[in-house]
Amino acid sequence: MAKKSQKKNYKKVLAFDLGGTKLAVAVVDERGHVLATRRELVELHGGAQSLVDQFARLGRPLIEKYKLKKGAI
């Protein structure tokens, strides 16, 4: 009898990376596999709040696509 193929649902988190010139967000599973990324140049003109807004804008589509919960962000 053949074994059924089971697809394991690994936990996922949204990761943030702020560098000197770019910022990035990624969805990473518990095995460390990067499932998706988005990045763009840092917008320095608006200060700290601008960076928070930029991270939110980049991360929102990934949160929705991968149905991430609050604790995974």
Residue pairs with C-beta under 8 A, 6 or more apart in sequence:
10 29
10 30
10 31
10 33
11 29
11 30
11 72
12 27
12 28
12 29
12 30
12 35
12 66
12 68
12 72
13 27
13 28
13 29
13 68
13 72
13 73
14 25
14 26
14 27
14 59
14 62
14 63
14 68
14 72
14 73
15 25
15 26
15 27
15 28
16 23
16 24
16 25
16 55
16 59
17 23
17 24
17 25
17 26
17 39
18 42
18 51
18 55
19 42
20 42
21 41
21 42
22 39
22 40
22 41
22 42
23 39
23 40
23 42
23 51
23 54
23 55
23 58
24 37
24 38
24 39
24 58
25 37
25 38
25 39
25 55
25 58
25 59
25 62
26 34
26 35
26 36
26 37
26 38
26 62
27 34
27 35
27 36
27 37
27 62
27 65
27 66
27 68
28 34
28 35
29 35
35 66
36 62
36 65
36 66
38 58
38 59
38 61
38 62
39 58
40 54
40 58
42 51
42 54
43 50
43 51
43 54
44 50
46 53
59 73
62 68
63 73
